[in-house]
């Protein structure tokens, strides 16, 4: 298949690889972006192995804590102008409060908010503001203590990144520190046991391919893989990460010293994984002015 300049540009931005290396990787993998990243890593040409979730759609994530229950909700809109709109923010806050009493985004859409279903409130706001909006997702955690943190807050309790941490034991102050760590470090799971086996296997295969490129004996390669997988698991699991507040400790060890056990967390970022057609700023303003 023909490889476009846009694909090459995207891959370069994701990996830091050179133009020709990026083009070759896409050619070798028939334009599959994820496979191209792995190809570059195998050849030692990718400067950045991690890919953060693509923040494409606009809107807000709101967090709400009620006793031992915490909920995070994402509501999307077309532009960041709406995310800064006081009416939109008030609606998102009301939806988050309502979410503490339900267990799924489907139930949330049917729940009552000021005498109307949440879905109807959303429809009314779409008609009034003139932009499409979606109630995308929600997530809950429960524990003895639930702490929250919002990064890039647009209003109290809502912003671009919302984090919830559930603890058994400990206190809210420590939970807030862990929540801030999660916002910054973006762990893939709480522990190795919670990590998607496909993610682990994919990384293992990449490390095998990298090790084989070294030309070293199989016995040495096996040891290399074990060590690299141990490092990988420490980097992507919350309990294994170095605590940003005190890098001399892992998060798990810091929790032990605080008399707490971390039993769950949620990190929700606006627009993760949603593709968005790019528009220049002038076009975005013109579109907003047209209503």
WOCORPE-V484704 format. One record per residue. PSI is psi as a letter, one per 30 degrees, with the letter a starting at -180 (999 if undefined). Layout:
[[PSI] [PSI]]
This chain:
[[l] [k] [k] [l] [e] [e] [e] [e] [e] [e] [e] [e] [e] [e] [f] [g] [l] [l] [e] [e] [e] [e] [e] [e] [e] [e] [e] [f] [g] [h] [g] [j] [e] [e] [e] [e] [e] [e] [e] [e] [e] [e] [g] [g] [f] [k] [f] [j] [e] [k] [k] [l] [k] [j] [j] [e] [l] [l] [a] [k] [k] [k] [k] [k] [k] [j] [b] [g] [k] [k] [k] [k] [k] [k] [k] [l] [l] [e] [l] [f] [e] [e] [f] [f] [k] [e] [e] [e] [e] [e] [e] [e] [e] [e] [e] [e] [e] [e] [f] [f] [g] [l] [g] [l] [f] [e] [e] [e] [f] [f] [l] [k] [j] [h] [f] [l] [k] [e] [e] [e] [e] [e] [e] [e] [e] [e] [e] [e] [e] [g] [k] [k] [k] [k] [j] [e] [l] [l] [k] [l] [l] [k] [l] [e] [k] [k] [l] [l] [k] [k] [k] [h] [k] [f] [l] [k] [g] [k] [a] [e] [k] [k] [k] [k] [k] [k] [l] [j] [a] [a] [l] [e] [e] [e] [e] [e] [e] [e] [e] [e] [e] [e] [e] [e] [f] [i] [k] [f] [l] [e] [l] [e] [f] [f] [k] [k] [e] [e] [e] [e] [e] [e] [e] [e] [e] [e] [e] [e] [e] [e] [e] [e] [f] [f] [g] [l] [l] [e] [e] [e] [e] [e] [e] [e] [e] [e] [e] [e] [e] [e] [e] [e] [e] [e] [e] [f] [k] [e] [f] [f] [l] [k] [k] [f] [e] [j] [f] [f] [k] [l] [e] [e] [e] [e] [e] [e] [f] [g] [h] [l] [k] [j] [f] [l] [l] [k] [j] [k] [k] [k] [g] [k] [g] [k] [k] [k] [k] [k] [k] [l] [e] [e] [e] [e] [e] [e] [e] [e] [f] [f] [999]]
